[in-house]
Amino acid sequence: DKLSDKEIDSVLAYIKSYWPKDKYDHQIKLSE
């Protein structure tokens, strides 16, 4: 099951709203 880019964006936005900023930044670095 592949998510569309739009679905991924909304999931990330949802997660972002719950995560502390530093943890989110760390996760961004991991996914690059």
PyMOL Python script that loads the backbone (N, CA, C, O; Angstrom):
from pymol import cmd

cmd.read_pdbstr("""\
ATOM      1  N   ASP A   1       0.834  -1.208   0.000  1.00  0.00           N
ATOM      2  CA  ASP A   1       0.000   0.000   0.000  1.00  0.00           C
ATOM      3  C   ASP A   1       0.866   1.255   0.000  1.00  0.00           C
ATOM      4  O   ASP A   1       1.460   1.609   1.018  1.00  0.00           O
ATOM      5  N   LYS A   2       0.931   1.913  -1.132  1.00  0.00           N
ATOM      6  CA  LYS A   2       1.677   3.167  -1.208  1.00  0.00           C
ATOM      7  C   LYS A   2       0.738   4.333  -0.940  1.00  0.00           C
ATOM      8  O   LYS A   2      -0.376   4.388  -1.460  1.00  0.00           O
ATOM      9  N   LEU A   3       1.208   5.256  -0.125  1.00  0.00           N
ATOM     10  CA  LEU A   3       0.435   6.465   0.105  1.00  0.00           C
ATOM     11  C   LEU A   3       0.736   7.474  -0.996  1.00  0.00           C
ATOM     12  O   LEU A   3       1.854   7.541  -1.506  1.00  0.00           O
ATOM     13  N   SER A   4      -0.265   8.246  -1.351  1.00  0.00           N
ATOM     14  CA  SER A   4      -0.014   9.328  -2.299  1.00  0.00           C
ATOM     15  C   SER A   4       0.752  10.447  -1.588  1.00  0.00           C
ATOM     16  O   SER A   4       0.790  10.501  -0.359  1.00  0.00           O
ATOM     17  N   ASP A   5       1.353  11.326  -2.367  1.00  0.00           N
ATOM     18  CA  ASP A   5       2.105  12.431  -1.770  1.00  0.00           C
ATOM     19  C   ASP A   5       1.214  13.278  -0.866  1.00  0.00           C
ATOM     20  O   ASP A   5       1.651  13.746   0.185  1.00  0.00           O
ATOM     21  N   LYS A   6      -0.023  13.469  -1.278  1.00  0.00           N
ATOM     22  CA  LYS A   6      -0.948  14.279  -0.490  1.00  0.00           C
ATOM     23  C   LYS A   6      -1.230  13.619   0.854  1.00  0.00           C
ATOM     24  O   LYS A   6      -1.270  14.286   1.888  1.00  0.00           O
ATOM     25  N   GLU A   7      -1.424  12.306   0.828  1.00  0.00           N
ATOM     26  CA  GLU A   7      -1.681  11.575   2.067  1.00  0.00           C
ATOM     27  C   GLU A   7      -0.474  11.638   2.996  1.00  0.00           C
ATOM     28  O   GLU A   7      -0.616  11.827   4.204  1.00  0.00           O
ATOM     29  N   ILE A   8       0.708  11.479   2.421  1.00  0.00           N
ATOM     30  CA  ILE A   8       1.935  11.566   3.213  1.00  0.00           C
ATOM     31  C   ILE A   8       2.055  12.948   3.853  1.00  0.00           C
ATOM     32  O   ILE A   8       2.385  13.061   5.033  1.00  0.00           O
ATOM     33  N   ASP A   9       1.790  13.990   3.081  1.00  0.00           N
ATOM     34  CA  ASP A   9       1.866  15.353   3.608  1.00  0.00           C
ATOM     35  C   ASP A   9       0.911  15.555   4.777  1.00  0.00           C
ATOM     36  O   ASP A   9       1.276  16.175   5.776  1.00  0.00           O
ATOM     37  N   SER A  10      -0.302  15.039   4.662  1.00  0.00           N
ATOM     38  CA  SER A  10      -1.269  15.241   5.734  1.00  0.00           C
ATOM     39  C   SER A  10      -0.900  14.434   6.974  1.00  0.00           C
ATOM     40  O   SER A  10      -1.117  14.883   8.099  1.00  0.00           O
ATOM     41  N   VAL A  11      -0.346  13.248   6.767  1.00  0.00           N
ATOM     42  CA  VAL A  11       0.130  12.454   7.902  1.00  0.00           C
ATOM     43  C   VAL A  11       1.279  13.168   8.610  1.00  0.00           C
ATOM     44  O   VAL A  11       1.310  13.243   9.838  1.00  0.00           O
ATOM     45  N   LEU A  12       2.222  13.690   7.825  1.00  0.00           N
ATOM     46  CA  LEU A  12       3.350  14.408   8.418  1.00  0.00           C
ATOM     47  C   LEU A  12       2.887  15.657   9.160  1.00  0.00           C
ATOM     48  O   LEU A  12       3.394  15.966  10.239  1.00  0.00           O
ATOM     49  N   ALA A  13       1.938  16.364   8.592  1.00  0.00           N
ATOM     50  CA  ALA A  13       1.419  17.557   9.241  1.00  0.00           C
ATOM     51  C   ALA A  13       0.736  17.193  10.560  1.00  0.00           C
ATOM     52  O   ALA A  13       0.855  17.915  11.550  1.00  0.00           O
ATOM     53  N   TYR A  14       0.024  16.074  10.561  1.00  0.00           N
ATOM     54  CA  TYR A  14      -0.641  15.586  11.771  1.00  0.00           C
ATOM     55  C   TYR A  14       0.382  15.238  12.846  1.00  0.00           C
ATOM     56  O   TYR A  14       0.251  15.647  13.999  1.00  0.00           O
ATOM     57  N   ILE A  15       1.396  14.480  12.455  1.00  0.00           N
ATOM     58  CA  ILE A  15       2.455  14.098  13.392  1.00  0.00           C
ATOM     59  C   ILE A  15       3.172  15.341  13.922  1.00  0.00           C
ATOM     60  O   ILE A  15       3.450  15.455  15.116  1.00  0.00           O
ATOM     61  N   LYS A  16       3.463  16.264  13.012  1.00  0.00           N
ATOM     62  CA  LYS A  16       4.203  17.472  13.362  1.00  0.00           C
ATOM     63  C   LYS A  16       3.489  18.266  14.446  1.00  0.00           C
ATOM     64  O   LYS A  16       4.130  18.863  15.310  1.00  0.00           O
ATOM     65  N   SER A  17       2.172  18.271  14.398  1.00  0.00           N
ATOM     66  CA  SER A  17       1.408  19.054  15.355  1.00  0.00           C
ATOM     67  C   SER A  17       1.474  18.454  16.760  1.00  0.00           C
ATOM     68  O   SER A  17       1.159  19.131  17.739  1.00  0.00           O
ATOM     69  N   TYR A  18       1.881  17.191  16.862  1.00  0.00           N
ATOM     70  CA  TYR A  18       1.971  16.538  18.166  1.00  0.00           C
ATOM     71  C   TYR A  18       3.397  16.419  18.677  1.00  0.00           C
ATOM     72  O   TYR A  18       3.610  16.299  19.883  1.00  0.00           O
ATOM     73  N   TRP A  19       4.375  16.450  17.781  1.00  0.00           N
ATOM     74  CA  TRP A  19       5.759  16.255  18.188  1.00  0.00           C
ATOM     75  C   TRP A  19       6.402  17.541  18.660  1.00  0.00           C
ATOM     76  O   TRP A  19       6.121  18.619  18.135  1.00  0.00           O
ATOM     77  N   PRO A  20       7.287  17.421  19.675  1.00  0.00           N
ATOM     78  CA  PRO A  20       8.144  18.558  20.011  1.00  0.00           C
ATOM     79  C   PRO A  20       9.033  18.885  18.809  1.00  0.00           C
ATOM     80  O   PRO A  20       9.399  17.994  18.041  1.00  0.00           O
ATOM     81  N   LYS A  21       9.374  20.147  18.652  1.00  0.00           N
ATOM     82  CA  LYS A  21      10.108  20.589  17.473  1.00  0.00           C
ATOM     83  C   LYS A  21      11.434  19.853  17.302  1.00  0.00           C
ATOM     84  O   LYS A  21      11.780  19.459  16.188  1.00  0.00           O
ATOM     85  N   ASP A  22      12.177  19.664  18.385  1.00  0.00           N
ATOM     86  CA  ASP A  22      13.498  19.049  18.251  1.00  0.00           C
ATOM     87  C   ASP A  22      13.404  17.601  17.799  1.00  0.00           C
ATOM     88  O   ASP A  22      14.239  17.132  17.025  1.00  0.00           O
ATOM     89  N   LYS A  23      12.394  16.896  18.276  1.00  0.00           N
ATOM     90  CA  LYS A  23      12.216  15.510  17.858  1.00  0.00           C
ATOM     91  C   LYS A  23      11.832  15.454  16.380  1.00  0.00           C
ATOM     92  O   LYS A  23      12.281  14.573  15.646  1.00  0.00           O
ATOM     93  N   TYR A  24      11.003  16.396  15.954  1.00  0.00           N
ATOM     94  CA  TYR A  24      10.602  16.452  14.554  1.00  0.00           C
ATOM     95  C   TYR A  24      11.805  16.724  13.652  1.00  0.00           C
ATOM     96  O   TYR A  24      11.968  16.079  12.617  1.00  0.00           O
ATOM     97  N   ASP A  25      12.631  17.664  14.042  1.00  0.00           N
ATOM     98  CA  ASP A  25      13.832  17.976  13.256  1.00  0.00           C
ATOM     99  C   ASP A  25      14.746  16.764  13.143  1.00  0.00           C
ATOM    100  O   ASP A  25      15.329  16.510  12.088  1.00  0.00           O
ATOM    101  N   HIS A  26      14.868  16.020  14.234  1.00  0.00           N
ATOM    102  CA  HIS A  26      15.692  14.813  14.229  1.00  0.00           C
ATOM    103  C   HIS A  26      15.131  13.797  13.238  1.00  0.00           C
ATOM    104  O   HIS A  26      15.886  13.174  12.492  1.00  0.00           O
ATOM    105  N   GLN A  27      13.822  13.631  13.229  1.00  0.00           N
ATOM    106  CA  GLN A  27      13.179  12.683  12.330  1.00  0.00           C
ATOM    107  C   GLN A  27      13.369  13.093  10.868  1.00  0.00           C
ATOM    108  O   GLN A  27      13.560  12.239  10.002  1.00  0.00           O
ATOM    109  N   ILE A  28      13.317  14.385  10.599  1.00  0.00           N
ATOM    110  CA  ILE A  28      13.560  14.895   9.247  1.00  0.00           C
ATOM    111  C   ILE A  28      14.962  14.513   8.791  1.00  0.00           C
ATOM    112  O   ILE A  28      15.147  14.071   7.657  1.00  0.00           O
ATOM    113  N   LYS A  29      15.946  14.681   9.664  1.00  0.00           N
ATOM    114  CA  LYS A  29      17.321  14.328   9.308  1.00  0.00           C
ATOM    115  C   LYS A  29      17.446  12.838   9.013  1.00  0.00           C
ATOM    116  O   LYS A  29      18.169  12.445   8.098  1.00  0.00           O
ATOM    117  N   LEU A  30      16.748  12.010   9.780  1.00  0.00           N
ATOM    118  CA  LEU A  30      16.811  10.569   9.572  1.00  0.00           C
ATOM    119  C   LEU A  30      16.228  10.174   8.221  1.00  0.00           C
ATOM    120  O   LEU A  30      16.701   9.226   7.593  1.00  0.00           O
ATOM    121  N   SER A  31      15.215  10.887   7.778  1.00  0.00           N
ATOM    122  CA  SER A  31      14.502  10.479   6.567  1.00  0.00           C
ATOM    123  C   SER A  31      15.118  11.052   5.291  1.00  0.00           C
ATOM    124  O   SER A  31      14.666  10.730   4.192  1.00  0.00           O
ATOM    125  N   GLU A  32      16.143  11.897   5.424  1.00  0.00           N
ATOM    126  CA  GLU A  32      16.758  12.469   4.223  1.00  0.00           C
ATOM    127  C   GLU A  32      17.633  11.461   3.507  1.00  0.00           C
ATOM    128  O   GLU A  32      18.225  11.781   2.476  1.00  0.00           O
TER     129      GLU A  32
END
""", "prot")
cmd.dss("prot")
cmd.show_as("cartoon", "prot")
cmd.util.cbc("prot")
cmd.orient("prot")
